[in-house]
Amino acid sequence: MITALGFLMVATFMVLIMTKRMTALVALILIPVLYGVIAGFAPKLGPMMLDGIKALAPTGVMLMFAILYFGLMTDVGLFDPVVKRLVKAVHGDPMKVSLGTVALTAMIAMDGDGSTTYVITTAALLPLYDCLGMSRRRLCCLVMTTTGLINIIPWGGPTARAASALKLDASDLFVPMVPAMFAGIAFMFFVAWLFGRSERKRLGVVGANQLPDIDTLCAPSNLAIRRPSMVWVNAALTVVLLVCLVLAIVPLPILMMLGFSIAMIVNYPNLQDQKDRVAAHAPNVLAVVSLIFAAGIFTGILNGTGMVEGMSRSVVALVPAPLGPYLAPITAALSLPFTFFISNDAFYYGVLPILAEAGAHYGITPAEIARASLIGQPFHQASPLVPATYLLVTLAGVDLADHQKTTLKWCVAVAVVMTVVAIATGAFPLFHTAPVHP
């Protein structure tokens, strides 16, 4: 009974999200409460939900201040000089344009917001692609796939969702995946090289073409909030922040709180300016953090009622015993279609806990399953369920179907590269030899 209700709860959540009949925020709260009442746990739902929310509080705090920090770095213009130099460096040569596309995207995507990345990269690079006659579809491919790779950073969304769904620390998931992420980026530079070589052959010598004015192309949109004199201070602060993140010197939520507070005081000592900057980023903060806390209700009820345990037993029964020890790479493979055909919310909050519980039967830790689940993110970015996908193809003037024909095969290829490196570096195992629990 409880197992059947668990599957129905997850299915109901997925259907409502996929058909857009209910927002993820509302569904994460109401659907588990409804099924918890049906299962007869009404008197105990309050403590279950509160336990789930408490478990996700650190993740919510981390995301809140990470969004504020990197939003602030964009406001002050930290990335402006680098963008300008990159655009200058790639003028005239399709090879340099392709390689610069990956470099620029990787840098901008560090803010964890795919929409912002798409806006900045297309604004900077689309005039160059048009001037040189280069393929816009290839621009979309490089930008989107690279963004999906970088999106596994702790404040990017998927890692935070995986951490919150399984009550794990986001940095514990991310740090072991760094070699795989860098391998993916290196592969994207290889793809960019292939594209650049092809474009050179197709277009011939194009260095003499009339190019757009660099200063106009890179001019910031809001000079009043820019702090160009503080660029090196902000760059140093960001480097220190990222080093501390990797070394886990302080808990990630505290690190982001400290980084944001220092950046705010240094760049905007005026009280009203500080209020304005917080207010400017409040919509993004509210949208993400509210979702994280709503997920606490979903995971709290899923775990507290015993649904996860019952569902995992069913999943284990469906996995042939010889394949059970390979559940980590199986999860990596499943993350591609799952995150393409359903939302990240549905996958990480609905499916991942089941896979993690099933993996435990074979001695595979939840953290290893969670890391494997991140492999599909480049593929996920091309999903028609991702609103930012439409933003990119609209800005670039590319048909979605054409974009997917160009991009999906490279998304699969980079997923394979990441999986191989993740297994080789121990982020998750190819197989586990622990005996199956009875």
N, C-alpha and C positions, 0 to 999 in steps of 0.2 A: 504493500500500500504506500508506504513512505517513499519507496524507490520510484514508483509510478508517478507520484505527485511531484517528486523532484524533477523527473524528465519533463513532465507537463509544464512545470514552472519555468524551466529553462526554455522549452519550446515556445511557450506563450510570450516570454520576454523577447526572444529572437524575432518571432513573427511580428509583434507590435513595433519593434524597432525597424525591421526591414521594410515593413509596409508603411512606415511613418505615420501610424495611427496614434502613437504616443512617443513623447520625447524620452531619451534615455534616462534623464533625471527623474521623471515621474514614474517610469516603468520600474526603475531600480528600487523605488520606495513602495509602490502600491502592489506590484505583482507578488513579491515574496510575502508581504503581509497577508494578502488574500489567500495564498496557498498555505501559509502557516496557520491561519484560522481554520481552513478546511481540514488540515491535518490534525486539528485538535490541540494545538499548542497556544491558543489565544492568551491564557494567563501568563505564559512564559516568554512571549514575544518581546516584551519591553526590555528585560535584561539581555536577551540575545542581541537585539538591535544596538543597545548601548555598548555591549562588548565589541561588536563589529566596528562601531564608530570610533571607539577608543583605540582600537588596533590600527585604524587608518589615519589617525590624527597626525602622526609625524609626516606621512606622505603628503597630506593636505597642506601642512605648513611649508614643506619643502617646495611644492609646486607653486604655492602662492608667492613666495619670495623669489623663486627662480624666474617666474614670469615678470615680476616687478623689476628684478635686476637686469635681465637682458632687454626688456622693454626700455629701461632707462638708458642702457648702453646704446641702443638704437637712437633714442632721443638726443643724446649728447653728441652723436656723430662719430662714435668710435670706429665704425666700419667705413666711413666716408673716404678717408685717405687711401685705404687699401683697395676699395672699389675703384677709385679713380686711377690708381697705379695699374691695377689689373687690366682695366679697359685700355689704357695707353699701351700696355705691353703686348696686347694681342692684335693690335691694328694691322690689317693687311694680309695676314697669313691664316688661312682656314685651320691649319694645324694648331696654331697658338690660340685661336678662338675656341676651338673644341676643348683643349686642355684647360684654358682659362675658365671655361664654363663650369667644369668640375671643381676647380679650385675656388672660384667665387661662390658657387652653391654650397660647398662644404663649409665655408666660413660663415655665410649668412645663416645657414640652417642651424647653427649652434644656438640660436635663440629658441629653438624648439617649436616654432610656429611655421607650419608649412605654407600658409597663406602669405605671410610676410615674405618668406623666402621667394615665393613665386613672383610676387609683385616687384621686389628689388631686382632679381636676376633678369626678368624679362624687360624691365625698364632699362637696365644697363646694357643688355646684350642683344635684344631684338633689333635695334637699329643697325648694329654691326652685321648681324646675320642677313638682314635685308640688303644692306649696302654691298655686301660681298656675294649675295645670291646664294647663301647657304640654306640648307634645309631647316625649316622651322620644326619639323617633326623630330629631327635629331636634337634640336635644342630642348624640346620638351622631354625627350627620352633621358638626356644627360641630367637635366635639372631634377626631374621627378625621381629617378632611381637614386641619385645621390642624396636627395632629401630623405628618401626612405631609409637609407643607410644611417645617416646622422640622427634620424628620429629615434634611435634606440637609446640616446642619452637619457639620463634619469628624469629630466624635466620635459622630455619630448612627448610623453603620453603613454606609449606602449609599455615601457619599463615601469612607469609609475602604476599603470593599471595592473600589470602582472604582480608587482610588489604588494599592492593593496589587496588584490584578490587572494593572495596566498599569505598575507601578513609577513612579508619579508622586507628587508632593507633594500632600497632601490640601488644603492651603491654596491651592495654585495652581488646583485644581478649584473650590473653594468661593467664593473671593472674587469671580471674575467672575459667579458665579450669584447674588450678593446682590441685585442689582436685580430679577431674576426672582422670587426668593423674597419680597421685599417686595411686589412686584406681586401675587403669589399671596395674601399675607396681606391686602392691601388688598381684593382680590376677595372674600376670605372675610368681611371686614367688610360688604361689600355684600350677600353672601348672608345674613349675620346680620340686616342691616337688612330684607331681604325677609321673612325668617322672623318678625322682630319685628313688622313691619307686619301680616303675616297673623295672627299670634297676638293682636295688639291687637284686630283686627276680629272674630276668632272669640270671644274671651273678654270683650270689653268692658272696662269700668273694673274693675280688680282691686286697686287700691292699698289698699283697705280690708281686704283679706283678712288673717287672722291669720298672721303670719310666724314662723318659728322663731327662737329666741334666737341672736343672732350669736356671742356669746362661747362658747356651747356648740358651735355649728356649726364654729367655727374653732379649737377648742381642740387644741393639739398633742398627739400620742399619747405622746411620750416626753420629759417635761420635763427629765430628768436630763442628757440630752446637748445640750439647747438652750443657746444662748448669746445671749439677747436683748440683752444690753448691748453685744455686738459687731456688731450688725446693720449699722451704718454703715461699720464697718471692712471687713466682708465684702463689702458692696455696692461700696465703692470698689475693693477688690481685684479683684472680678469685672469691673467696668467697665474697669479698667486692663488686665486680662487679655484682654478681648475687643477693646479698642483695639489692643493689641500684636499680636493675632492678625490683625486686618484689615490693619494696616500692615506685617505681616511683619518686625517689628523683630528678632525672634529666631526661629530654627527652631521650628516648632510643638511637636515633642516636648520640647525644652528648656523652652519656655514653660510647658507643662503641668506639667512636673516642678518648676519653680521655684514656680509658683502653688500647687500642692498642698503643697509643703514649707512655704511661708510660712503658708498657711492652717492647717496642722496645728499649727505652733508657736504661732501667735497664739491659736487657739481651744482647744487641748488641750496645754498645756505639760507636763502630767503624762505620764510615759512609759507607764504602764499604759493610760491613756485613748487614747493614740496607737495602741497595739497593738490595743485593742478596736475602734477605728474602722476600721483597716485590715482586721482580721479580719471585720468586719461586711460589708464590700464585696468581700471576696476572691472569693466565688462568682461575682459578676457579672464581675469582672476576669478570672478564669480562663476563664469561658465564652467571652468575646469574644476575648481575646488568644490563647488556644490556637488558635482558629479562624483567626486572621490568620496565625500561623506555619505552620499546616497548609496554608494556601493557598499558602505559599511553595513547598511541594513540588509542588503541582498546577501552578502557573504555571511553576516551574522546569523541570519535565519537558515541559510543553506547548511551551515555547519552545525548550528545549535539544535536543529531538528533531526540531525542524522541523515539528511538527504544525500549529502556528498558521499558519505560512507556507503549507503545503499546503492547509489548510482555507480560508484567506482567498482563495486563488486560486479555489477552487470557489465561494465565496460571490460573488466578483467576477464570475465567469462567469454566475451566475444573475441578477445585477442588470443590467437593460438599460442600455446605455451612456448613453442620455439621462438616466437617473435616478441614475447613479453620483455626479455632483457634488452631489446632494441627500441624500447618505447621512446627514448630521448630523440634519436634521429627520426623516428616515426612522427613524433610531435613536430619536429622541424618541418617535415614534408607536409603534414596536415595544416600547418600554419599558413601555407600559401593559399589553398582554396578556401579555408575557413575565413581568413581575414579579407579575402576578395569578395566572397559571396555574402558574408555577414559583417557587421560593423566590428570595430575593435572592442567596443563595449560588450557586445554579445559574446565575442570569443573569449576575452580575458576574464569577464565576470561570470560567464555561463559555462564555457567549455573547459578552460584551463584548470579550474579547481578539480574537475572530474579526472582530467589527465594526470594531474599531480598526485591525486589519491591513488589512481591506478598504478602510477609509476612506483609508489611507495611499496607496493606488493612485490616489486622486483628489485628493491633496494636502491632505486633511483630517487634522489632527493628532490623535494619541490623546487629548490633553487635551480637544479639542473634542467628540470622540465621547463621552468619559466624561461631560462636562457634560450633553450631550444625554440620556444614559442616566438621569440623575437626575430627569428630568421626570415619570416615571411613579410616583414615590413616593407621592403622595396616593392614587392608584388602588390601589397595592400594599397600602396599609393595610387596605383592605376585603376583601382576599383571604381565603378560608377556610383558606389555608395558613399564615396568621399567627396564632400562639397568642394574642397580645394582643388580636386581634379578638374572640375568644370571651370574654376577660376583660371588655372594655367592654360588650358586649351583655348579658352575664350580670349585671354590676353594675347596668346600667340596666334590666334586665328587658325587653329588646327581642328579638324574633325576628330571627335573622340574615338571613333572606330579606327581611323587611320593612325592615331596616336598609339592605340593599344597594339595594332599590328607591328608597329616599329619597336615598341617598348617592352612588351611582355616577355619576349624570348630572352632579352638581356636581364630582366628581373629574375627569371628562373636561373640564368647562368650565375648571377651574383649570389643568389641564395645557395647554390651548390658550392661556390667558393667559400662563402662564410661558414657553411656547415663543415666542410673539410677542415678548415683552419680551427674552428671552434672545438672540434673533436681532437685535433692534433695538440691543441694547447690546453686541453682539459676543462674547457668551459662546461661541456657535458660529454658523457661517454658514448662511444659507439654502441656498447652493450655493457650490461652489468651481470656479473656472475653469481650474485646473491640468489639463494633459493627463493622460490615463490612462497609467500606466506600462505598458510592454510586459510 
